């Protein structure tokens, strides 16, 4: 009796990639294999190794996911033009409430992974860039609105931040489609727009929005808004979204040590105001349950794409109009400018020391005699002098 050879097991980094490509969360994969989500996390990080029947089941599941990923890769390669953008976009959404419903708790050490249907359904026809963008928007927008709301406390600014982030993503869609984590790309853009200091000069965003109806959510939001923006974002990314400390530091453009210091300070400050949130797990659960009042989602994907295209057309026409005006002004200046240099006329100066002009006075007796004699000699002409020879 011979034993069949064991199914090969890929390295730890490849295990996580295959799970994400197959649109599975750690909790879903753990349920299929029959282990806990923390065990799957240990297998993917290399801190543990599966054994026995669980290893065989885990290896077969990863092999099936690898076949589906290989089939999905046949849709085409990425090109720099928008028309050749890859059709399949895997959306990794490590966000609180990633399923689009408010108040979903985040399990410990787990990541919510949302993606389009498996690759087997996309082998028949590759979706267009617009469909891929709409899929990314549909899965990411609700959670990003909640995150922006926790960062700003303003419902309108949260929706605006998400819409502007996706409009920027549509403008740079070839770059976003090639990104290993397109959801992270959009998340970083939305957080940066939401925390921009220029919003304080806008009249519509000077006033805070309506507070959450729940007293616990109001207290949590006040505690978060009491933190400085960098500390608030670090706490949300690490404890709310579930990113690791290096990933949080990279997204906030800080060193790992600085991110750790911000996280410690933020947790201490929140725990001082809300002692029941001193446990990170309870804080993570509360961050996942907090949601803005009113309509949680942003606009529809076609509206966002249309707004991005309208803005692009507006700025293009504005640039063309400015260029035409500049060319016209330059041509008019060349046409009316003098051909040679003409020095400017200096302004007049006051001459000092000149005696004032006075009217002539009466003539004396000698002057009258001289005048009479001159008048008599003028008709005959002056006397001529003739030289004499000696």
C-alpha positions as a Markdown table, in Angstrom:
| # | Residue | x | y | z |
|---|---|---|---|---|
| 1 | Unk | 0.0 | 0.0 | 0.0 |
| 2 | Unk | 1.5 | 3.3 | -1.1 |
| 3 | Unk | 0.7 | 6.8 | 0.1 |
| 4 | Unk | -0.2 | 9.5 | -2.5 |
| 5 | Unk | 2.2 | 12.4 | -2.6 |
| 6 | Unk | 1.1 | 15.4 | -0.5 |
| 7 | Unk | -0.1 | 18.5 | -2.3 |
| 8 | Unk | 2.7 | 21.1 | -2.4 |
| 9 | Unk | 2.1 | 24.2 | -0.1 |
| 10 | Unk | 3.2 | 27.6 | -1.4 |
| 11 | Unk | 5.3 | 30.0 | 0.7 |
| 12 | Unk | 3.6 | 32.2 | 3.3 |
| 13 | Unk | 3.5 | 35.3 | 1.2 |
| 14 | Unk | 1.9 | 33.5 | -1.7 |
| 15 | Unk | -0.7 | 32.0 | 0.6 |
| 16 | Unk | -2.1 | 35.4 | 1.5 |
| 17 | Unk | -2.0 | 36.6 | -2.1 |
| 18 | Unk | -3.9 | 33.5 | -3.3 |
| 19 | Unk | -6.5 | 34.0 | -0.6 |
| 20 | Unk | -7.0 | 37.6 | -1.5 |
| 21 | Unk | -7.2 | 36.8 | -5.2 |
| 22 | Unk | -9.9 | 34.3 | -4.4 |
| 23 | Unk | -12.0 | 36.9 | -2.6 |
| 24 | Unk | -11.8 | 35.1 | 0.7 |
| 25 | Unk | -11.4 | 36.6 | 4.2 |
| 26 | Unk | -9.3 | 34.8 | 6.8 |
| 27 | Unk | -12.5 | 33.9 | 8.6 |
| 28 | Unk | -14.0 | 32.3 | 5.5 |
| 29 | Unk | -10.9 | 30.4 | 4.7 |
| 30 | Unk | -10.6 | 29.3 | 8.4 |
| 31 | Unk | -14.2 | 28.0 | 8.3 |
| 32 | Unk | -13.4 | 25.9 | 5.2 |
| 33 | Unk | -10.3 | 24.4 | 6.6 |
| 34 | Unk | -11.7 | 24.0 | 10.1 |
| 35 | Unk | -9.4 | 26.3 | 12.1 |
| 36 | Unk | -9.5 | 29.7 | 13.7 |
| 37 | Unk | -8.8 | 33.0 | 11.8 |
| 38 | Unk | -5.8 | 33.5 | 14.0 |
| 39 | Unk | -4.3 | 30.2 | 12.8 |
| 40 | Unk | -4.7 | 31.2 | 9.2 |
| 41 | Unk | -3.0 | 34.5 | 10.0 |
| 42 | Unk | -0.1 | 32.6 | 11.5 |
| 43 | Unk | 0.1 | 30.3 | 8.5 |
| 44 | Unk | 0.2 | 33.4 | 6.1 |
| 45 | Unk | 2.8 | 35.2 | 8.2 |
| 46 | Unk | 5.1 | 32.2 | 8.5 |
| 47 | Unk | 4.8 | 31.9 | 12.3 |
| 48 | Unk | 3.1 | 28.6 | 12.1 |
| 49 | Unk | 2.8 | 25.6 | 9.6 |
| 50 | Unk | -0.3 | 23.4 | 9.0 |
| 51 | Unk | 0.0 | 19.7 | 9.7 |
| 52 | Unk | -1.9 | 16.5 | 9.0 |
| 53 | Unk | -5.3 | 16.6 | 7.4 |
| 54 | Unk | -5.6 | 20.4 | 7.8 |
| 55 | Unk | -2.4 | 20.9 | 5.8 |
| 56 | Unk | -3.8 | 18.8 | 3.0 |
| 57 | Unk | -7.1 | 20.6 | 3.0 |
| 58 | Unk | -5.3 | 24.0 | 3.1 |
| 59 | Unk | -3.0 | 23.0 | 0.3 |
| 60 | Unk | -5.8 | 21.8 | -2.0 |
| 61 | Unk | -7.8 | 25.0 | -1.3 |
| 62 | Unk | -4.8 | 27.1 | -2.2 |
| 63 | Unk | -4.2 | 25.0 | -5.4 |
| 64 | Unk | -7.7 | 25.7 | -6.5 |
| 65 | Unk | -7.3 | 29.4 | -5.9 |
| 66 | Unk | -4.1 | 29.3 | -7.9 |
| 67 | Unk | -5.9 | 27.8 | -10.8 |
| 68 | Unk | -8.6 | 30.4 | -10.7 |
| 69 | Unk | -6.0 | 33.2 | -10.5 |
| 70 | Unk | -4.2 | 31.8 | -13.5 |
| 71 | Unk | -7.4 | 31.7 | -15.4 |
| 72 | Unk | -8.2 | 35.3 | -14.5 |
| 73 | Unk | -4.7 | 36.4 | -15.7 |
| 74 | Unk | -5.7 | 35.5 | -19.2 |
| 75 | Unk | -7.8 | 38.6 | -19.5 |
| 76 | Unk | -4.8 | 40.7 | -20.7 |
| 77 | Unk | -1.8 | 42.6 | -19.5 |
| 78 | Unk | -1.7 | 46.2 | -18.2 |
| 79 | Unk | -1.0 | 48.9 | -20.7 |
| 80 | Unk | -0.4 | 52.6 | -20.2 |
| 81 | Unk | -3.6 | 53.5 | -22.2 |
| 82 | Unk | -6.9 | 53.6 | -20.5 |
| 83 | Unk | -8.5 | 51.3 | -23.1 |
| 84 | Unk | -6.0 | 48.6 | -22.3 |
| 85 | Unk | -6.5 | 48.7 | -18.5 |
| 86 | Unk | -6.7 | 45.2 | -17.0 |
| 87 | Unk | -10.2 | 44.1 | -16.6 |
| 88 | Unk | -10.0 | 42.2 | -13.3 |
| 89 | Unk | -9.3 | 44.4 | -10.3 |
| 90 | Unk | -9.0 | 42.7 | -6.9 |
| 91 | Unk | -10.3 | 45.0 | -4.2 |
| 92 | Unk | -8.6 | 44.6 | -0.9 |
| 93 | Unk | -10.8 | 46.5 | 1.6 |
| 94 | Unk | -9.4 | 46.3 | 5.1 |
| 95 | Unk | -12.0 | 48.6 | 6.5 |
| 96 | Unk | -14.5 | 48.5 | 9.3 |
| 97 | Unk | -17.8 | 47.4 | 8.1 |
| 98 | Unk | -16.3 | 46.3 | 4.8 |
| 99 | Unk | -19.5 | 44.6 | 3.8 |
| 100 | Unk | -21.2 | 47.9 | 3.3 |
| 101 | Unk | -23.5 | 47.6 | 6.3 |
| 102 | Unk | -23.0 | 50.0 | 9.2 |
| 103 | Unk | -22.2 | 48.6 | 12.6 |
| 104 | Unk | -20.3 | 45.5 | 11.4 |
| 105 | Unk | -17.8 | 44.3 | 14.0 |
| 106 | Unk | -14.2 | 43.6 | 12.9 |
| 107 | Unk | -12.8 | 40.3 | 14.1 |
| 108 | Unk | -9.5 | 40.2 | 15.8 |
| 109 | Unk | -6.5 | 40.1 | 13.4 |
| 110 | Unk | -8.7 | 39.7 | 10.4 |
| 111 | Unk | -9.1 | 41.7 | 7.2 |
| 112 | Unk | -12.3 | 42.2 | 5.2 |
| 113 | Unk | -11.6 | 41.4 | 1.6 |
| 114 | Unk | -14.1 | 42.4 | -1.0 |
| 115 | Unk | -13.7 | 41.6 | -4.7 |
| 116 | Unk | -15.7 | 41.0 | -7.9 |
| 117 | Unk | -17.0 | 37.5 | -8.5 |
| 118 | Unk | -14.4 | 34.8 | -8.9 |
| 119 | Unk | -12.2 | 34.5 | -12.0 |
| 120 | Unk | -14.3 | 31.6 | -13.3 |
| 121 | Unk | -17.2 | 34.0 | -14.0 |
| 122 | Unk | -14.9 | 36.5 | -15.7 |
| 123 | Unk | -13.2 | 34.2 | -18.2 |
| 124 | Unk | -16.0 | 34.5 | -20.7 |
| 125 | Unk | -15.6 | 38.3 | -21.2 |
| 126 | Unk | -13.2 | 40.8 | -19.5 |
| 127 | Unk | -15.0 | 43.8 | -18.0 |
| 128 | Unk | -14.2 | 47.3 | -19.3 |
| 129 | Unk | -12.3 | 49.9 | -17.3 |
| 130 | Unk | -15.6 | 51.6 | -16.4 |
| 131 | Unk | -17.0 | 48.3 | -15.0 |
| 132 | Unk | -13.9 | 47.6 | -13.0 |
| 133 | Unk | -14.0 | 51.2 | -11.6 |
| 134 | Unk | -17.7 | 50.8 | -10.7 |
| 135 | Unk | -16.9 | 47.5 | -8.9 |
| 136 | Unk | -14.1 | 49.1 | -6.9 |
| 137 | Unk | -16.4 | 52.1 | -6.1 |
| 138 | Unk | -19.3 | 49.9 | -5.0 |
| 139 | Unk | -17.2 | 47.8 | -2.6 |
| 140 | Unk | -15.1 | 50.6 | -1.2 |
| 141 | Unk | -17.2 | 53.8 | -1.0 |
| 142 | Unk | -19.5 | 53.0 | 1.9 |
| 143 | Unk | -16.6 | 52.0 | 4.2 |
| 144 | Unk | -14.5 | 55.0 | 3.1 |
| 145 | Unk | -17.4 | 57.3 | 3.8 |
| 146 | Unk | -17.5 | 56.0 | 7.4 |
| 147 | Unk | -13.8 | 56.4 | 7.8 |
| 148 | Unk | -13.8 | 60.0 | 6.5 |
| 149 | Unk | -16.7 | 60.7 | 8.8 |
| 150 | Unk | -14.7 | 59.5 | 11.8 |
| 151 | Unk | -11.8 | 61.7 | 10.7 |
| 152 | Unk | -13.8 | 64.9 | 10.2 |
| 153 | Unk | -17.1 | 64.6 | 12.0 |
| 154 | Unk | -18.8 | 66.1 | 8.9 |
| 155 | Unk | -21.1 | 64.0 | 6.8 |
| 156 | Unk | -21.0 | 66.2 | 3.7 |
| 157 | Unk | -17.2 | 66.5 | 3.8 |
| 158 | Unk | -16.9 | 62.7 | 4.2 |
| 159 | Unk | -18.9 | 62.0 | 1.1 |
| 160 | Unk | -17.2 | 64.8 | -0.8 |
| 161 | Unk | -13.8 | 63.4 | 0.1 |
| 162 | Unk | -14.7 | 59.9 | -1.1 |
| 163 | Unk | -16.1 | 61.2 | -4.4 |
| 164 | Unk | -13.0 | 63.4 | -5.1 |
| 165 | Unk | -10.7 | 60.5 | -4.3 |
| 166 | Unk | -12.5 | 58.3 | -6.8 |
| 167 | Unk | -12.6 | 61.0 | -9.4 |
| 168 | Unk | -8.8 | 61.3 | -9.0 |
| 169 | Unk | -8.6 | 57.5 | -9.3 |
| 170 | Unk | -10.6 | 57.6 | -12.5 |
| 171 | Unk | -8.3 | 60.3 | -13.9 |
| 172 | Unk | -5.3 | 58.1 | -13.1 |
| 173 | Unk | -7.1 | 54.8 | -13.7 |
| 174 | Unk | -4.2 | 53.0 | -15.5 |
| 175 | Unk | -2.0 | 53.8 | -12.5 |
| 176 | Unk | -4.6 | 52.7 | -10.0 |
| 177 | Unk | -5.4 | 49.5 | -11.9 |
| 178 | Unk | -1.7 | 48.5 | -11.8 |
| 179 | Unk | -1.5 | 49.2 | -8.1 |
| 180 | Unk | -1.3 | 46.1 | -5.9 |
| 181 | Unk | -3.9 | 47.6 | -3.5 |
| 182 | Unk | -6.2 | 49.9 | -5.4 |
| 183 | Unk | -8.5 | 50.3 | -2.4 |
| 184 | Unk | -5.5 | 51.5 | -0.3 |
| 185 | Unk | -4.7 | 54.0 | -3.1 |
| 186 | Unk | -8.2 | 55.5 | -3.0 |
| 187 | Unk | -8.3 | 55.3 | 0.8 |
| 188 | Unk | -5.1 | 57.4 | 1.1 |
| 189 | Unk | -6.5 | 60.0 | -1.3 |
| 190 | Unk | -9.8 | 60.2 | 0.6 |
| 191 | Unk | -8.1 | 60.6 | 3.9 |
| 192 | Unk | -5.7 | 63.3 | 2.6 |
| 193 | Unk | -8.6 | 65.3 | 1.1 |
| 194 | Unk | -10.7 | 64.9 | 4.3 |
| 195 | Unk | -7.9 | 66.2 | 6.5 |
| 196 | Unk | -6.8 | 69.0 | 4.3 |
| 197 | Unk | -6.4 | 72.2 | 6.4 |
| 198 | Unk | -7.9 | 74.4 | 3.5 |
| 199 | Unk | -11.4 | 73.2 | 4.4 |
| 200 | Unk | -11.5 | 75.6 | 7.3 |
| 201 | Unk | -11.7 | 78.5 | 4.9 |
| 202 | Unk | -14.8 | 77.1 | 3.2 |
| 203 | Unk | -18.0 | 78.5 | 4.6 |
| 204 | Unk | -20.0 | 75.3 | 4.2 |
| 205 | Unk | -17.5 | 73.3 | 6.2 |
| 206 | Unk | -16.9 | 75.7 | 9.1 |
| 207 | Unk | -19.8 | 74.3 | 11.0 |
| 208 | Unk | -19.8 | 70.8 | 12.3 |
| 209 | Unk | -22.5 | 68.4 | 11.1 |
| 210 | Unk | -25.3 | 66.9 | 13.1 |
| 211 | Unk | -24.0 | 64.6 | 15.9 |
| 212 | Unk | -24.7 | 60.8 | 15.8 |
| 213 | Unk | -28.0 | 59.8 | 17.4 |
| 214 | Unk | -26.3 | 57.3 | 19.7 |
| 215 | Unk | -24.7 | 58.6 | 22.9 |
| 216 | Unk | -21.8 | 56.2 | 22.6 |
| 217 | Unk | -21.1 | 57.2 | 19.1 |
| 218 | Unk | -21.1 | 60.8 | 20.0 |
| 219 | Unk | -18.7 | 60.3 | 22.8 |
| 220 | Unk | -16.3 | 58.3 | 20.5 |
| 221 | Unk | -16.5 | 60.9 | 17.8 |
| 222 | Unk | -15.7 | 63.7 | 20.3 |
| 223 | Unk | -12.8 | 61.7 | 21.6 |
| 224 | Unk | -11.4 | 61.2 | 18.1 |
| 225 | Unk | -11.9 | 64.8 | 17.0 |
| 226 | Unk | -10.0 | 65.9 | 20.2 |
| 227 | Unk | -6.9 | 64.2 | 18.7 |
| 228 | Unk | -4.6 | 65.9 | 16.2 |
| 229 | Unk | -5.3 | 64.9 | 12.6 |
| 230 | Unk | -2.1 | 62.7 | 12.2 |
| 231 | Unk | -2.8 | 60.8 | 15.5 |
| 232 | Unk | -6.5 | 60.4 | 14.5 |
| 233 | Unk | -5.6 | 59.0 | 11.2 |
| 234 | Unk | -3.0 | 56.6 | 12.7 |
| 235 | Unk | -5.5 | 55.3 | 15.2 |
| 236 | Unk | -8.2 | 54.8 | 12.5 |
| 237 | Unk | -5.8 | 52.9 | 10.2 |
| 238 | Unk | -4.3 | 50.6 | 12.8 |
| 239 | Unk | -7.3 | 49.9 | 15.1 |
| 240 | Unk | -10.2 | 50.7 | 12.8 |
| 241 | Unk | -9.0 | 49.5 | 9.4 |
| 242 | Unk | -6.7 | 46.8 | 10.8 |
| 243 | Unk | -3.4 | 47.7 | 9.0 |
| 244 | Unk | -0.1 | 46.7 | 10.5 |
| 245 | Unk | 2.2 | 49.3 | 12.1 |
| 246 | Unk | 4.6 | 49.4 | 9.0 |
| 247 | Unk | 1.7 | 49.8 | 6.6 |
| 248 | Unk | 0.1 | 52.5 | 8.8 |
| 249 | Unk | 3.5 | 54.3 | 8.9 |
| 250 | Unk | 3.9 | 54.1 | 5.2 |
| 251 | Unk | 0.3 | 55.4 | 4.5 |
| 252 | Unk | 0.7 | 58.3 | 6.9 |
| 253 | Unk | 4.2 | 59.1 | 5.6 |
| 254 | Unk | 5.9 | 58.7 | 8.9 |
| 255 | Unk | 8.5 | 56.4 | 10.4 |
| 256 | Unk | 7.5 | 53.2 | 12.2 |
| 257 | Unk | 8.7 | 54.6 | 15.5 |
| 258 | Unk | 6.7 | 57.8 | 15.0 |
| 259 | Unk | 3.6 | 55.9 | 14.0 |
| 260 | Unk | 4.0 | 53.7 | 17.2 |
| 261 | Unk | 4.3 | 56.9 | 19.3 |
| 262 | Unk | 1.2 | 58.4 | 17.7 |
| 263 | Unk | -0.8 | 55.2 | 18.2 |
| 264 | Unk | 0.2 | 55.0 | 21.9 |
| 265 | Unk | -0.7 | 58.6 | 22.5 |
| 266 | Unk | -4.0 | 58.3 | 20.7 |
| 267 | Unk | -5.0 | 55.2 | 22.6 |
| 268 | Unk | -4.1 | 56.8 | 25.9 |
| 269 | Unk | -6.0 | 60.0 | 25.1 |
| 270 | Unk | -9.1 | 58.0 | 24.1 |
| 271 | Unk | -8.9 | 55.8 | 27.1 |
| 272 | Unk | -8.6 | 58.8 | 29.4 |
| 273 | Unk | -11.9 | 60.2 | 28.0 |
| 274 | Unk | -13.6 | 56.8 | 27.6 |
| 275 | Unk | -12.2 | 54.3 | 30.1 |
| 276 | Unk | -14.3 | 51.5 | 28.6 |
| 277 | Unk | -12.2 | 51.7 | 25.4 |
| 278 | Unk | -8.9 | 51.0 | 27.0 |
| 279 | Unk | -9.0 | 47.5 | 25.4 |
| 280 | Unk | -7.9 | 47.7 | 21.8 |
| 281 | Unk | -10.5 | 45.0 | 20.8 |
| 282 | Unk | -13.4 | 47.0 | 22.2 |
| 283 | Unk | -12.0 | 50.2 | 20.5 |
| 284 | Unk | -11.8 | 48.3 | 17.2 |
| 285 | Unk | -15.4 | 47.1 | 17.7 |
| 286 | Unk | -16.6 | 50.6 | 18.4 |
| 287 | Unk | -14.8 | 52.1 | 15.5 |
| 288 | Unk | -16.5 | 49.5 | 13.2 |
| 289 | Unk | -19.9 | 50.3 | 14.6 |
| 290 | Unk | -19.7 | 54.1 | 14.3 |
| 291 | Unk | -21.5 | 55.4 | 11.2 |
| 292 | Unk | -22.6 | 58.8 | 10.0 |
| 293 | Unk | -26.2 | 59.9 | 10.3 |
| 294 | Unk | -28.4 | 59.9 | 7.2 |
| 295 | Unk | -27.5 | 58.4 | 3.9 |
| 296 | Unk | -24.1 | 56.6 | 4.4 |
| 297 | Unk | -23.1 | 56.1 | 0.8 |
| 298 | Unk | -21.8 | 58.6 | -1.8 |
| 299 | Unk | -23.0 | 59.2 | -5.3 |
| 300 | Unk | -23.5 | 56.5 | -7.9 |
| 301 | Unk | -20.4 | 55.3 | -9.8 |
| 302 | Unk | -21.6 | 56.8 | -13.2 |
| 303 | Unk | -22.1 | 60.2 | -11.5 |
| 304 | Unk | -18.6 | 60.1 | -10.1 |
| 305 | Unk | -17.1 | 59.2 | -13.4 |
| 306 | Unk | -19.1 | 61.8 | -15.1 |
| 307 | Unk | -18.0 | 64.5 | -12.6 |
| 308 | Unk | -14.4 | 63.5 | -13.1 |
| 309 | Unk | -14.7 | 63.8 | -16.9 |
| 310 | Unk | -16.5 | 67.1 | -16.7 |
| 311 | Unk | -13.8 | 68.5 | -14.4 |
| 312 | Unk | -11.2 | 67.3 | -16.8 |
| 313 | Unk | -13.0 | 68.9 | -19.8 |
| 314 | Unk | -13.4 | 72.2 | -17.8 |
| 315 | Unk | -9.7 | 72.5 | -16.9 |
| 316 | Unk | -8.7 | 71.5 | -20.5 |
| 317 | Unk | -10.9 | 74.2 | -21.9 |
| 318 | Unk | -9.6 | 76.7 | -19.3 |
| 319 | Unk | -6.0 | 75.9 | -20.2 |
| 320 | Unk | -6.8 | 76.3 | -23.9 |
| 321 | Unk | -8.5 | 79.6 | -23.3 |
| 322 | Unk | -5.7 | 80.9 | -21.2 |
| 323 | Unk | -3.2 | 79.9 | -23.8 |
| 324 | Unk | -5.1 | 81.6 | -26.6 |
| 325 | Unk | -5.5 | 84.8 | -24.5 |
| 326 | Unk | -1.7 | 84.7 | -23.8 |
| 327 | Unk | -0.9 | 84.3 | -27.5 |
| 328 | Unk | -3.3 | 87.1 | -28.4 |
| 329 | Unk | -1.8 | 89.5 | -25.8 |
| 330 | Unk | 1.7 | 88.7 | -26.9 |
| 331 | Unk | 0.8 | 89.3 | -30.6 |
| 332 | Unk | -0.9 | 92.7 | -29.7 |
| 333 | Unk | 2.1 | 93.8 | -27.7 |
| 334 | Unk | 4.4 | 92.9 | -30.6 |
| 335 | Unk | 2.2 | 94.8 | -33.0 |
| 336 | Unk | 1.9 | 98.0 | -31.0 |
| 337 | Unk | 5.4 | 98.1 | -29.5 |
| 338 | Unk | 7.8 | 100.7 | -31.1 |
| 339 | Unk | 10.4 | 99.5 | -33.5 |
| 340 | Unk | 13.3 | 101.5 | -31.9 |
| 341 | Unk | 14.1 | 102.7 | -28.5 |
| 342 | Unk | 12.7 | 106.2 | -27.6 |
| 343 | Unk | 14.2 | 107.6 | -24.4 |
| 344 | Unk | 11.5 | 109.2 | -22.3 |
| 345 | Unk | 11.3 | 113.0 | -22.0 |
| 346 | Unk | 12.6 | 114.1 | -18.6 |
| 347 | Unk | 10.4 | 116.2 | -16.6 |
| 348 | Unk | 11.1 | 120.0 | -16.4 |
| 349 | Unk | 13.3 | 121.5 | -13.7 |
| 350 | Unk | 13.1 | 124.8 | -12.0 |
| 351 | Unk | 16.1 | 127.2 | -12.8 |
| 352 | Unk | 17.1 | 129.3 | -9.9 |
| 353 | Unk | 19.0 | 132.6 | -9.8 |
| 354 | Unk | 17.3 | 134.3 | -12.8 |
| 355 | Unk | 16.1 | 137.9 | -12.0 |
| 356 | Unk | 12.4 | 138.4 | -12.4 |
| 357 | Unk | 11.1 | 140.1 | -15.5 |
| 358 | Unk | 10.1 | 143.8 | -15.0 |
| 359 | Unk | 8.5 | 146.3 | -17.3 |
| 360 | Unk | 10.7 | 149.0 | -18.9 |
| 361 | Unk | 10.6 | 152.4 | -17.2 |
| 362 | Unk | 10.6 | 155.9 | -18.7 |
| 363 | Unk | 13.6 | 157.0 | -20.9 |
| 364 | Unk | 16.1 | 159.5 | -19.8 |
| 365 | Unk | 17.1 | 162.6 | -21.8 |
| 366 | Unk | 20.2 | 161.0 | -23.2 |
| 367 | Unk | 18.3 | 157.9 | -24.2 |
| 368 | Unk | 15.7 | 160.0 | -26.0 |
| 369 | Unk | 18.5 | 161.9 | -28.0 |
| 370 | Unk | 20.1 | 158.6 | -28.9 |
| 371 | Unk | 16.8 | 157.2 | -30.2 |
| 372 | Unk | 16.1 | 160.3 | -32.3 |
| 373 | Unk | 19.6 | 160.2 | -33.9 |
| 374 | Unk | 19.2 | 156.5 | -34.7 |
| 375 | Unk | 15.9 | 157.1 | -36.3 |
| 376 | Unk | 17.4 | 159.8 | -38.5 |
| 377 | Unk | 20.3 | 157.7 | -39.7 |
| 378 | Unk | 18.4 | 154.6 | -40.6 |
| 379 | Unk | 17.1 | 155.8 | -43.9 |
| 380 | Unk | 20.5 | 156.9 | -45.2 |
| 381 | Unk | 22.3 | 153.8 | -43.8 |
| 382 | Unk | 25.4 | 153.7 | -41.6 |
| 383 | Unk | 28.5 | 155.7 | -42.5 |
| 384 | Unk | 31.1 | 153.8 | -44.5 |
| 385 | Unk | 34.7 | 153.8 | -43.6 |
| 386 | Unk | 37.1 | 154.2 | -46.5 |
| 387 | Unk | 40.8 | 153.2 | -46.1 |
| 388 | Unk | 43.4 | 155.9 | -47.0 |
| 389 | Unk | 46.8 | 155.1 | -48.5 |
| 390 | Unk | 49.9 | 156.5 | -46.9 |
